[in-house]
Every structure is written in C-alpha cells, then in structure tokens.
Amino acid sequence: MKNAGRRDRAITIKQDNLTQDDYGQPTVSSTTSYTHWAEVIYPGSASESVKAYQLYPERDVVFIIRHPNPTADALGLNVSQDQYVNFDGRDYDVLGFEEIGRRDGLRVYCKERGTR
C-alpha cells in the first residue's frame, strides 16, 4: 500500500437507517459500518451557507483510504453515497469517489453536514 504512513487519522463510515417506533412513526438510527485509517486533506477554503436565515460554516474534505476489497463484501467493506463519514466528532456527507491507481486507494470527497 503506497503512502500508508500518511493515513494516520481514524474515520468511521456510518449509515442512517429508518425504523419505526412503537407508534409506527419513522425514526432515524445510525449504524457504524466500519472504521478506516485515512489521510485527511482540506482543499481550498471554507465557505458559509445560509439556512433559515442563519449562517453555517461549510467545509470540503477529501479522505484517502485503502481501496475496499471487492471480494470482502461479506465483511461490509464497501463505500456508497448513502453513507456518511464521522471524523473528529463531525459528520461529512459523501459526494463522490475517485480510484487511485489500480486499486491502490480511494479518494472520498465529502462536505461537512450542517446542523440538523
């Protein structure tokens, strides 16, 4: 694995699941898929967005992880855009992916989630 020494930050891949409570109302529960060691890159500069007439900071982040093994699908080692990344106490929505080399690694492009 190339540049494995730069992957020194632990990130957690999570997914929201919709379930029903005792009254049949939908509730959102989060499940942890797995934890990866990643290199964290903050490209560009931070920006702000306006939601409900309030300013919220936004941050783009690129996480570089090892490429998931396609034969280890039984272990849950796959990444999709309906999942999100938890790093350093913050949640980041997955925007897209880019393969590095020939399965040397995977760039995961993310944007920080606003307050819910």
C-alpha positions as CSV (number, residue, x, y, z in Angstrom):
1,M,0.0,0.0,0.0
2,K,1.6,3.3,-1.1
3,N,1.9,6.2,1.3
4,A,0.3,4.2,4.2
5,G,2.2,6.4,6.7
6,R,0.1,9.4,5.8
7,R,-3.1,7.5,6.7
8,D,-2.9,8.3,10.4
9,R,-6.5,9.5,11.2
10,A,-9.3,7.2,12.1
11,I,-12.6,7.8,10.3
12,T,-15.8,5.9,10.8
13,I,-18.2,5.1,7.9
14,K,-21.8,5.3,9.1
15,Q,-25.2,4.9,7.6
16,D,-28.6,6.1,8.6
17,N,-31.4,3.6,8.9
18,L,-35.1,4.3,9.0
19,T,-37.0,2.3,11.6
20,Q,-40.4,2.6,13.2
21,D,-41.1,3.3,16.9
22,D,-43.9,1.7,18.9
23,Y,-46.4,4.1,17.4
24,G,-45.4,3.4,13.8
25,Q,-43.6,6.8,13.4
26,P,-40.4,6.7,11.4
27,T,-37.2,7.2,13.4
28,V,-33.6,7.6,12.2
29,S,-31.0,5.4,13.7
30,S,-27.3,5.4,12.8
31,T,-25.2,2.2,12.4
32,T,-21.5,2.0,12.2
33,S,-20.3,0.2,9.1
34,Y,-16.6,0.1,9.8
35,T,-13.6,2.2,10.7
36,H,-10.8,3.1,8.3
37,W,-7.4,4.8,8.6
38,A,-7.3,7.8,6.3
39,E,-5.3,10.7,5.1
40,V,-7.3,13.9,5.5
41,I,-7.0,16.8,3.0
42,Y,-8.8,20.1,3.3
43,P,-8.8,21.5,-0.2
44,G,-9.4,25.2,-0.8
45,S,-11.0,27.4,1.8
46,A,-14.0,27.1,4.0
47,S,-17.3,28.8,3.0
48,E,-20.7,29.6,4.5
49,S,-24.2,28.7,3.7
50,V,-27.5,30.3,4.7
51,K,-30.2,28.1,6.2
52,A,-33.2,29.5,8.0
53,Y,-31.6,33.0,7.9
54,Q,-28.6,31.8,9.8
55,L,-25.0,31.4,8.6
56,Y,-23.4,27.9,8.9
57,P,-19.8,27.2,8.1
58,E,-19.2,24.6,5.3
59,R,-16.0,22.6,4.8
60,D,-15.0,20.3,1.9
61,V,-12.8,17.4,2.9
62,V,-11.1,14.6,1.0
63,F,-10.4,11.3,2.8
64,I,-7.9,9.0,1.2
65,I,-8.4,5.4,2.3
66,R,-7.3,2.0,1.2
67,H,-9.3,0.6,-1.7
68,P,-12.1,-1.7,-0.4
69,N,-11.6,-5.3,-1.4
70,P,-14.5,-6.2,-3.8
71,T,-14.2,-9.9,-2.7
72,A,-14.7,-9.0,1.0
73,D,-18.3,-7.8,0.5
74,A,-19.4,-10.1,3.3
75,L,-17.4,-8.0,5.7
76,G,-19.3,-4.9,4.7
77,L,-16.2,-3.2,3.3
78,N,-17.9,-1.1,0.6
79,V,-18.5,2.6,0.5
80,S,-21.5,4.2,-1.1
81,Q,-23.0,7.7,-1.4
82,D,-25.9,6.9,1.0
83,Q,-23.3,6.6,3.8
84,Y,-21.5,9.4,5.7
85,V,-18.2,9.8,7.4
86,N,-17.6,10.7,11.0
87,F,-14.2,12.3,11.7
88,D,-13.1,14.2,14.7
89,G,-16.6,14.5,16.1
90,R,-18.1,15.9,12.9
91,D,-20.2,14.3,10.2
92,Y,-19.5,14.6,6.5
93,D,-21.8,13.7,3.6
94,V,-20.2,11.6,0.8
95,L,-20.3,13.4,-2.5
96,G,-18.3,11.1,-4.7
97,F,-15.3,8.8,-5.2
98,E,-12.1,8.5,-7.3
99,E,-9.9,5.5,-7.6
100,I,-6.2,6.0,-7.1
101,G,-4.0,3.9,-9.4
102,R,-5.1,0.3,-9.9
103,R,-6.9,-0.1,-6.6
104,D,-4.1,1.5,-4.6
105,G,-6.5,3.7,-2.8
106,L,-9.7,5.6,-2.9
107,R,-10.4,9.3,-2.6
108,V,-13.7,10.0,-0.9
109,Y,-14.9,13.6,-1.5
110,C,-17.1,14.9,1.3
111,K,-18.9,18.0,2.6
112,E,-19.5,18.8,6.2
113,R,-23.1,18.4,7.3
114,G,-24.9,21.4,8.7
115,T,-26.6,21.3,12.0
116,R,-29.8,19.2,11.9
